[in-house]
């Protein structure tokens, strides 16, 4: 598999020579009762400081597993990183000691989870949970940490932060809880934030507010952001580049606007066509036929071939490499030219 | 909160009346305390009638119960078979049993939670299976068997501890009986903790705690254990009453002159005031422990609100 050409760096002018995070040929598998599930099969992507990478894919496409591997919170066992490198500031995190990695977590790389209600500890006050970051990583006293927690809550625009700092997660609304998750990730001003479906559990109106807040804070701190989502609408507004994942591989990667205009992979095309549109009101909604593959039995050749309208014999035998399609664009399709063309 | 406590206290009244009435009926209705006083000889009918009158036994049972309750509330628990006031027996027996309970409770809580945490963190591995097998064994063997075995081996054969408890029940003598008394509860605590830890260690907030870069020790103690102990604390609280009342067998084996011993004597000599008096106090302890646990629940889990 070819490594993606880093011309996408042109989108973020201030980007240093080495990317902030560089995932190289990552393979992750899970041992299950039904056999070995190959969740991630050679993922390559990179993020620069101040840049937003959106990772798009269905459930089970390996987008969250990749994030967990970066974060070092993969359940091992049953999970296992079989090969690959995860370079952070040019250093491979997979060869670091447990203690070295722990010091990066929260401090240099932070994560925002999907469902803040279950991701926050129900029996500890939000002030305690926010303050814990400062107490553990910076050795602050309880009192100082609480002041910092209030400051953080103000920063993510939670009203009456001072009065609410001792409240518990269940006493906040969904949007406010997600703001607390964001505040927690921002606490130590990390270089990279991984947001795993940060708005999926929220109302549509609140989704926009939370996304805007996240984008604004990211600009302010010039952090790198990996936005994991299956919501194409969210992606268009905030992402710089997109990586589309299918069955543990990146099938297409592109700067954000080009992918909407001219997808170079039949899967991406299918995804875009299945968005409901006002001008097609009354017509049947397009859906990609079939189901995502069982990860213990990924089809040979291109994993998408059983569902692909363009599949030929070669798709069933040869795994397509990520072809360079344009500047900063790649498509893992044997027929990318045809896909782009029509 | 205040209203909740008042409501709970009011709810205790019928429970208290119900349990004491049951005990009262069972003890007074099912035996003849006057006949028991005279042992093998048949009492002189006139004397028996006089005693019955003195002890208020010539009235219908519900009236007897009311009379008895009235006496209790003035602090008069009646006299034991030896002629001592029952309150005097209580004064010596409860402190001893309380000491035994404290020792047993500490063993139960520390060893039970420790074993449960170990098993829960190492699910499916050797330590887990080991704890599981151990708890099964402890639950399956009756207390009088473990009691006598430990007394014989640890106390007599190896001489590691005193096989019987000396007067005044010093804590050093109470460790062995404490282990025996705590045994079964300890096994339950271990299993409960294991299940709770295993369940919570898959929770999302635990993944968050790891993602925050917290040291493993902190993840386990602050985030995992804090949540996992909620059901365990409930069990421990209700078990205090059980430990105090359940010491009959243990106290007999180790010759401890506590509540269990006095109850046993009371039953043996068919002396109603002793049995009913002690049980009444145990019921009160049980009810108080339960209320305390319910209040503690709200402290441990802020999602619980009392209205």
Boltz contact constraints between the chains, C-beta under 6 A:
constraints:
  - contact:
      token1: [A, 71]
      token2: [B, 211]
      max_distance: 6.0
  - contact:
      token1: [A, 73]
      token2: [B, 207]
      max_distance: 6.0
  - contact:
      token1: [A, 73]
      token2: [B, 210]
      max_distance: 6.0
  - contact:
      token1: [A, 73]
      token2: [B, 211]
      max_distance: 6.0
  - contact:
      token1: [A, 102]
      token2: [B, 213]
      max_distance: 6.0
  - contact:
      token1: [A, 105]
      token2: [B, 211]
      max_distance: 6.0
  - contact:
      token1: [A, 105]
      token2: [B, 213]
      max_distance: 6.0
  - contact:
      token1: [A, 106]
      token2: [B, 212]
      max_distance: 6.0
  - contact:
      token1: [A, 106]
      token2: [B, 213]
      max_distance: 6.0
  - contact:
      token1: [A, 107]
      token2: [B, 213]
      max_distance: 6.0
  - contact:
      token1: [A, 111]
      token2: [B, 211]
      max_distance: 6.0
  - contact:
      token1: [A, 118]
      token2: [B, 204]
      max_distance: 6.0
  - contact:
      token1: [A, 119]
      token2: [B, 204]
      max_distance: 6.0
  - contact:
      token1: [A, 119]
      token2: [B, 205]
      max_distance: 6.0
  - contact:
      token1: [A, 119]
      token2: [B, 208]
      max_distance: 6.0
  - contact:
      token1: [A, 120]
      token2: [B, 205]
      max_distance: 6.0
  - contact:
      token1: [A, 121]
      token2: [B, 205]
      max_distance: 6.0
  - contact:
      token1: [A, 121]
      token2: [B, 223]
      max_distance: 6.0
  - contact:
      token1: [A, 122]
      token2: [B, 303]
      max_distance: 6.0
  - contact:
      token1: [A, 123]
      token2: [B, 226]
      max_distance: 6.0
  - contact:
      token1: [A, 123]
      token2: [B, 227]
      max_distance: 6.0
  - contact:
      token1: [A, 123]
      token2: [B, 301]
      max_distance: 6.0
  - contact:
      token1: [A, 136]
      token2: [B, 214]
      max_distance: 6.0
  - contact:
      token1: [A, 168]
      token2: [B, 302]
      max_distance: 6.0
  - contact:
      token1: [A, 170]
      token2: [B, 303]
      max_distance: 6.0
